[in-house]
Amino acid sequence: MEHAASTLPLIVALEQSALGATMRESVLLYPAVETLHIIGLALLVGSIAVFDLRVLGAFRGASLLSIADATLPVAVAGFALAAPMGLLLFTTEATHIAANPAFQAKLAFIAVGLANAGVFRLLAWRQVVTGVTLPRVAKIGAVVSLAAWLGAIAGGRLIAYF
C-alpha cells in the first residue's frame, strides 16, 4: 500500500542524519537495535500484563503491592530500552515510516497506554499501596492498558505491511 512520505523537516533531518545513514548501512547495527527494541517491549508489556492481570483478579495469592513492586520497575526499564531503540529504527526510513498508518496507530496506542498509567496513578495508586479494594476504574484501566500495549505491538508489527 502506497502512502505519502512525510516532509516534516525534523523527520527528513532524522532520516538524512549520519545516524540514519549508519543504521541503514550497517550489517549488524540494525538487527542488534531491533533485537534490543523487542527485548524492551517484552520487558515492558510482559510486566504490565502481569500487573494488569493481577488488578483483574489473577494471581490472588500475591498482594497487588508485591506484584507492583516486582513488575513496575521492569516496565520502566523496558520502556527506557524500547523507546530509544525504536527511535533508532525510525531513523532508517523516517519519512516513509512517519506516514505509515500502522506506525501512527502504534504511537496512538503508546500514548493511550502512557496516559492510562498516569490516570491509574492518580485514581487508584493509593489503594494499591494501602491494600484497600481497588475502585472499578482500576479494572477498566487494566483492560485499557492491556488493549493499548497489545495494540502498540500489533501496530509495530504491521508497519512492514503498509
C-alpha positions in Angstrom: 0.0 0.0 0.0 1.5 3.4 -1.0 1.2 6.4 1.2 2.7 9.9 1.0 6.1 10.3 2.5 6.4 12.8 5.4 8.0 16.1 4.6 8.3 17.5 8.1 11.8 19.0 8.4 12.7 17.2 11.6 11.6 13.8 10.1 13.7 14.5 6.9 16.7 15.6 9.0 16.5 12.4 11.1 16.5 10.2 8.1 19.3 12.1 6.4 21.4 12.3 9.5 24.7 10.4 10.0 22.8 8.2 12.5 20.2 7.3 9.9 22.8 6.5 7.4 24.8 4.4 9.8 21.7 2.5 10.8 20.9 1.8 7.1 24.4 0.8 6.1 25.5 -1.3 9.0 25.0 -5.1 8.5 24.9 -5.7 12.3 23.6 -2.5 13.9 20.0 -2.6 12.6 19.4 -6.2 13.7 21.1 -5.5 17.1 18.9 -2.5 17.7 15.8 -4.3 16.6 16.6 -7.1 19.0 17.1 -4.7 21.8 13.8 -3.0 20.9 12.0 -6.3 21.1 13.6 -7.2 24.4 12.5 -3.8 25.7 9.0 -4.5 24.5 8.9 -7.9 26.1 10.0 -6.5 29.4 7.5 -3.6 29.2 4.5 -5.5 28.0 5.2 -8.7 29.9 5.5 -6.9 33.2 2.5 -4.6 32.5 0.4 -7.7 31.6 1.2 -9.4 34.9 0.3 -6.2 36.9 -2.9 -5.7 34.9 -3.9 -9.3 35.2 -3.4 -9.1 39.0 -5.6 -6.0 39.0 -8.2 -8.0 37.1 -8.1 -10.8 39.8 -5.4 -13.2 38.7 -2.6 -14.3 41.0 -4.7 -13.7 44.1 -2.0 -15.4 46.2 0.3 -12.4 45.8 -0.6 -8.9 47.0 -1.1 -6.3 44.4 1.6 -4.2 46.1 4.2 -7.0 45.8 3.3 -7.5 42.1 3.6 -3.8 41.6 7.0 -3.7 43.4 8.2 -6.5 41.1 6.8 -5.5 37.8 6.7 -1.7 37.6 10.5 -1.2 37.7 10.8 -3.8 34.9 8.2 -2.0 32.9 10.0 1.3 33.3 13.3 -0.4 32.3 11.6 -2.0 29.3 10.2 1.3 28.1 13.6 3.0 28.7 15.2 0.4 26.4 12.4 0.1 23.8 11.8 3.8 23.2 15.4 4.9 22.2 15.8 1.7 20.2 12.6 2.4 18.4 13.8 5.9 17.6 17.0 4.5 16.1 14.9 2.1 14.0 12.8 5.1 12.9 15.8 7.0 11.6 16.4 4.4 8.9 13.2 5.3 6.9 11.8 8.2 8.9 9.9 9.9 6.1 8.2 6.7 5.0 7.5 5.3 8.5 6.1 8.6 9.8 3.4 8.5 7.1 2.7 4.8 7.7 -0.8 4.3 9.2 0.4 1.3 11.3 3.1 3.4 12.8 0.7 6.2 13.5 -1.6 3.7 15.2 1.4 2.3 17.2 2.1 5.8 18.5 -1.5 6.4 19.4 -1.7 3.1 21.3 1.5 4.1 23.2 0.0 7.5 24.1 -3.1 5.8 25.4 -1.0 3.3 27.4 1.1 6.0 29.0 -1.9 8.3 29.7 -3.8 5.3 31.2 -0.8 4.6 33.5 -0.9 8.3 34.6 -4.7 8.1 35.3 -4.2 4.9 37.2 -1.5 6.5 39.3 -3.9 9.4 40.1 -7.1 7.5 40.7 -6.1 4.1 42.1 -2.5 4.0 43.3 -3.3 4.9 46.9 -5.5 1.8 47.1 -2.6 -0.4 45.7 -0.3 1.0 48.4 -2.7 0.7 51.3 -4.2 -2.7 50.2 -7.7 -1.2 50.1 -10.0 -2.8 47.5 -9.4 -1.2 44.1 -12.1 1.0 42.6 -13.9 -0.2 39.5 -12.0 2.4 37.4 -8.8 0.4 38.2 -10.2 -2.7 36.5 -11.3 -0.6 33.5 -7.8 0.9 33.4 -6.3 -2.6 33.4 -8.3 -3.6 30.4 -7.4 -0.4 28.6 -3.8 -0.9 29.4 -3.7 -4.5 28.1 -5.5 -3.3 24.9 -3.2 -0.3 24.4 0.0 -2.2 24.8 -1.1 -5.1 22.7 -2.3 -2.6 20.1 1.1 -1.0 20.1 2.8 -4.3 19.5 0.4 -5.1 16.7 0.9 -1.6 15.1 4.6 -2.1 15.3 4.4 -5.5 13.6 2.1 -4.2 10.9 4.5 -1.4 9.9 6.2 -3.7 7.4 2.9 -4.4 5.6 1.8 -0.8 5.0 
